[in-house]
Amino acid sequence: MAKTFKIKKGDQVMVIAGDDKGTVGEVLQVLTKKDAVIVAGCKTAKKAVKPSEQNKEGGFSNIEMPIHISNVKKVEG
């Protein structure tokens, strides 16, 4: 049976635990297998990017990492 959550993609949520506590952002993706969500602007990590045809120079990029769904709450409005 598939898991269901009250938080959906596009909802506004507030981070209630961790380094980004108090930050409000939009849910970009819900990861049901990991019980996690990806919130815009929260828990960013620097990842190395190899040079490719789109990005000739490579370098580093900041990407959002998953946050456990119990550490966010839905914000009304």
VEXDREN-2710 file (C-alpha; in Angstrom, 1 decimal):
% VEXDREN-2710
k/r/px/py/pz
1/MET/0.0/0.0/0.0
2/ALA/1.3/3.5/-0.9
3/LYS/2.2/5.9/1.8
4/THR/0.2/9.2/2.0
5/PHE/1.3/12.4/3.6
6/LYS/-0.6/15.6/4.4
7/ILE/2.2/17.6/2.8
8/LYS/2.2/17.9/-1.0
9/LYS/4.4/19.4/-3.7
10/GLY/3.9/23.2/-3.8
11/ASP/2.8/23.6/-0.1
12/GLN/4.4/26.2/2.1
13/VAL/6.2/24.5/5.1
14/MET/8.2/25.7/8.1
15/VAL/11.3/23.7/9.2
16/ILE/10.8/23.0/12.9
17/ALA/14.1/21.1/13.7
18/GLY/17.7/21.2/12.5
19/ASP/20.0/23.9/11.3
20/ASP/17.4/25.6/9.2
21/LYS/14.8/25.8/12.1
22/GLY/12.3/28.6/11.5
23/THR/12.8/28.8/7.7
24/VAL/9.7/28.9/5.5
25/GLY/9.9/27.5/2.0
26/GLU/8.0/25.7/-0.8
27/VAL/8.1/21.9/-1.1
28/LEU/9.8/21.0/-4.4
29/GLN/9.5/17.3/-4.1
30/VAL/8.1/14.6/-1.7
31/LEU/10.2/11.4/-1.4
32/THR/7.7/8.8/-0.1
33/LYS/10.3/5.9/0.1
34/LYS/12.6/8.0/2.4
35/ASP/9.7/9.8/4.3
36/ALA/11.4/13.0/3.3
37/VAL/10.7/16.3/1.5
38/ILE/13.0/18.7/-0.4
39/VAL/12.3/22.4/0.6
40/ALA/13.5/25.3/-1.5
41/GLY/16.4/27.1/0.1
42/CYS/16.8/24.7/3.1
43/LYS/19.6/22.3/3.9
44/THR/21.7/23.2/0.9
45/ALA/24.9/21.2/0.2
46/LYS/27.8/22.0/-2.1
47/LYS/28.3/19.3/-4.8
48/ALA/31.1/19.0/-7.2
49/VAL/30.0/19.1/-10.9
50/LYS/32.1/17.5/-13.6
51/PRO/32.5/19.5/-16.9
52/SER/29.9/18.5/-19.5
53/GLU/28.5/19.9/-22.7
54/GLN/26.0/22.1/-20.8
55/ASN/28.5/23.2/-18.2
56/LYS/31.9/23.5/-19.9
57/GLU/33.9/24.5/-16.7
58/GLY/32.3/22.3/-14.1
59/GLY/32.9/23.5/-10.5
60/PHE/30.5/23.5/-7.6
61/SER/26.7/23.8/-7.3
62/ASN/24.5/24.2/-4.3
63/ILE/21.6/21.7/-4.2
64/GLU/18.8/21.1/-1.7
65/MET/19.0/17.9/0.3
66/PRO/16.1/16.0/1.8
67/ILE/14.6/16.8/5.2
68/HIS/12.7/14.2/7.1
69/ILE/8.9/14.8/6.9
70/SER/8.6/14.9/10.7
71/ASN/10.9/18.0/10.8
72/VAL/8.5/20.2/8.8
73/LYS/5.0/21.5/9.4
74/LYS/2.5/22.9/6.9
75/VAL/2.0/26.7/7.1
76/GLU/-1.5/27.9/6.4
77/GLY/-1.9/30.7/3.8
END
